[in-house]
């Protein structure tokens, strides 16, 4: 299917509210992957909006299998199921009743039948939309230049971290989207965009956790960028907040 950017821009705005069933596969880290059955909120030939029981972050890749109407497909027009990789462009936490677990609304752009080779090597790789489309007219991706894959202790941070001990609850989601492990701990340092917290949890880089504070009356989704042992022998998790900023009010 040949398509220029003008044609893509016009059709991309034609969102259809089709509640199609979808199987979503994700790899948060080298040792953690998951599958979830959900339904679309809307769809275009170039992307979808859907809700999940687990968080992700912009720049991650997901694999979708769905009964896409053939007139909306950019390839595999005769297959029963449309199998396509998608780039997460945005995520927001949905408001739910207090007695129900959170859900997350995801907007994702289709990138084609195959993931980049770098994804197979490192599923925590973050991507962004490239300047040129693929041969099928879908979005092309490149690795994000400023992606924070880990946080070395000797590298200056883009924002000031404040050495404030805040008591927080860390919740780790399992492959079913449920809380598989949790602990109450304190922060070593924190900024509106991230934190380092003392931990006993053995979590690999790339996983997602929910960080909740009674003091600040907030709950934030964070990606684990690194786990390291401090000079005092105590492990730390280096976290980057991905759905919103921490409401830090300091001078």
C-alpha positions in Angstrom: 0.0 0.0 0.0 1.6 3.2 -1.1 0.8 6.2 1.0 2.3 9.7 1.5 2.3 11.7 4.7 -0.6 13.8 3.6 -2.8 10.8 3.0 -1.6 9.3 6.3 -2.5 12.5 8.2 -6.0 12.6 6.8 -6.8 8.9 7.5 -5.1 9.0 10.9 -7.8 11.4 12.1 -10.6 9.0 11.2 -10.9 7.2 14.5 -13.5 4.4 14.5 -15.0 3.4 17.8 -14.8 -0.4 17.3 -14.8 -2.4 20.4 -12.7 -5.2 18.9 -11.2 -7.9 21.1 -7.4 -7.8 21.2 -4.7 -10.0 22.5 -1.8 -7.9 23.8 1.7 -9.2 24.4 4.4 -7.3 26.2 7.9 -7.8 27.4 8.8 -5.5 30.3 12.3 -7.0 30.9 14.5 -9.9 29.8 12.8 -12.2 32.4 9.2 -10.8 32.5 6.6 -11.0 29.8 2.8 -11.0 29.8 -0.4 -11.5 27.7 -3.7 -9.7 28.3 -7.0 -10.0 26.6 -8.8 -6.6 26.2 -11.0 -4.6 23.9 -10.1 -1.6 21.7 -11.6 1.8 22.5 -11.0 3.0 19.0 -8.9 2.2 16.0 -7.4 3.7 12.8 -5.3 2.1 10.0 -2.3 3.4 11.9 -3.0 2.8 15.6 -5.3 2.0 18.4 -6.5 3.2 21.8 -7.2 0.5 24.4 -7.1 -0.1 28.2 -5.0 -2.5 30.1 -4.8 -3.7 33.7 -1.0 -3.1 33.8 1.0 0.0 33.1 3.6 0.6 30.4 5.3 3.8 29.1 5.7 5.8 26.0 8.5 4.3 23.8 7.8 0.7 24.6 6.7 -1.9 22.1 3.6 -4.1 22.3 2.4 -6.9 20.0 -1.3 -7.0 19.1 -3.4 -9.8 17.6 -7.0 -8.7 16.6 -9.7 -9.3 14.0 -9.0 -6.0 12.2 -11.4 -5.1 9.4 -9.5 -5.8 6.2 -10.2 -2.4 4.7 -8.3 -0.9 7.6 -5.2 -3.1 7.2 -1.9 -2.1 5.7 -0.8 -5.8 5.2 -2.0 -9.4 5.7 -5.4 -8.6 4.1 -6.3 -12.3 3.7 -5.4 -13.5 7.2 -8.1 -14.1 9.8 -6.2 -12.2 12.5 -4.1 -9.0 12.1 -0.8 -9.4 13.9 1.0 -6.1 14.3 3.7 -4.5 16.5 2.8 -1.1 18.0 4.7 1.7 19.7 3.2 3.1 22.9 2.8 6.9 22.4 1.0 7.8 25.5 -0.5 6.4 28.7 -2.8 7.7 31.4 -4.2 6.2 34.6 -8.0 5.9 34.5 -10.2 6.9 37.4 -11.8 3.8 39.0 -13.7 3.0 42.2 -11.5 2.9 45.3 -12.2 -0.8 45.7 -11.0 -1.7 42.2 -7.5 -2.0 40.8 -6.3 0.8 38.4 -6.6 0.6 34.7 -4.4 2.3 32.1 -5.5 3.8 28.8 -2.8 3.3 26.1 -2.5 5.0 22.8 -0.2 3.1 20.4 0.9 3.5 16.7 1.3 0.5 14.4 4.9 -0.1 13.2 4.6 -3.3 11.2 4.9 -7.1 11.2 8.2 -7.3 13.0 9.9 -5.6 15.9 13.4 -4.0 15.5 16.3 -6.4 16.1 17.3 -4.3 19.1 14.1 -5.2 20.8 15.0 -8.9 20.7 18.4 -8.0 22.3 16.9 -5.7 24.9 13.1 -5.4 25.4 13.6 -2.3 27.7 14.8 -0.3 24.6 12.7 2.8 24.1 11.8 4.0 20.6 10.3 7.1 18.9 8.7 7.7 15.6 11.2 8.2 12.7 10.9 10.8 10.0 10.0 8.4 7.2 7.2 5.8 7.1 7.7 2.1 6.4 7.0 0.5 3.0 3.5 -0.4 4.1 2.8 3.3 5.1 2.9 2.6 8.9 5.1 4.4 11.4 8.8 3.7 11.3 10.8 3.8 14.6 14.3 4.6 15.8 15.9 4.1 19.2 15.3 7.1 21.4 18.6 9.0 21.7 18.0 10.2 25.3 16.6 6.9 26.6 17.7 6.3 30.2 18.5 2.6 30.2 20.3 2.7 33.6 21.3 5.4 36.0 25.1 5.3 36.8 25.8 6.7 40.3 28.6 8.9 38.9 26.5 10.6 36.1 24.9 14.0 36.8 21.1 13.9 36.7 18.9 16.2 34.5 17.1 17.6 37.6 17.9 18.1 41.3 17.3 15.1 43.5 16.3 16.1 47.1 17.6 13.9 49.9 14.2 13.5 51.6 13.2 10.3 53.3 9.5 9.7 52.3 7.7 6.6 53.4 6.3 4.9 50.3 4.6 1.6 49.3 6.2 -0.2 46.4 3.9 -2.6 44.5 5.2 -4.9 41.8 2.7 -6.2 39.2 2.9 -9.8 38.1 2.2 -11.4 34.7 -1.6 -11.3 35.5 -1.5 -7.5 36.2 -2.0 -8.2 39.9 0.2 -7.1 42.8 2.7 -9.9 43.1 5.0 -8.3 45.6 5.1 -5.2 47.8 7.1 -3.5 50.5 7.0 -0.4 52.6 10.2 1.5 52.4 11.7 5.0 52.2 13.2 7.1 49.5 16.9 7.9 49.5 16.3 10.9 47.2 13.5 12.1 45.0 12.5 14.6 42.4 9.3 15.3 40.5 10.5 12.9 37.8 12.1 10.0 39.7 13.5 8.6 42.9 15.9 6.2 44.5 14.4 3.9 47.1 15.9 1.4 49.5 14.6 -2.1 48.7 14.6 -5.8 49.5 12.8 -6.6 46.3 14.7 -8.3 43.5 13.4 -6.5 40.4 15.1 -6.4 37.0 15.5 -3.3 35.0 12.5 -2.6 32.8 9.8 -3.7 35.2 7.0 -1.4 36.4 6.0 -0.6 40.0 3.3 1.5 41.6 4.7 4.0 44.2 2.2 5.3 46.7 2.6 7.8 49.5 0.0 8.6 52.2 1.9 11.7 53.1 1.7 13.2 49.6 -1.7 11.5 48.9 -0.4 10.3 45.5 0.2 7.1 43.6 2.6 7.1 40.6 3.6 4.5 38.1 7.4 4.1 37.7 9.8 2.2 35.5 12.7 0.5 37.1 15.8 1.9 35.4 18.4 0.2 37.6 19.0 -1.8 40.8 22.3 -1.4 42.5 24.0 -2.0 45.8 25.1 1.2 47.7 28.3 1.7 49.5 26.6 0.7 52.7 25.6 -2.6 51.2 21.9 -1.7 50.9 20.2 -2.2 47.5 18.4 0.7 45.9 15.9 0.9 43.0 16.3 3.8 40.7 12.9 4.7 39.4 11.6 7.1 36.7 7.9 8.2 37.1 6.1 7.6 33.8 2.4 8.5 34.1 2.7 11.8 36.1 5.1 13.9 38.1 5.6 13.5 41.9 3.9 16.5 43.7 7.2 17.6 45.3 7.0 21.1 47.0 10.4 22.2 48.0 12.2 25.5 48.1 
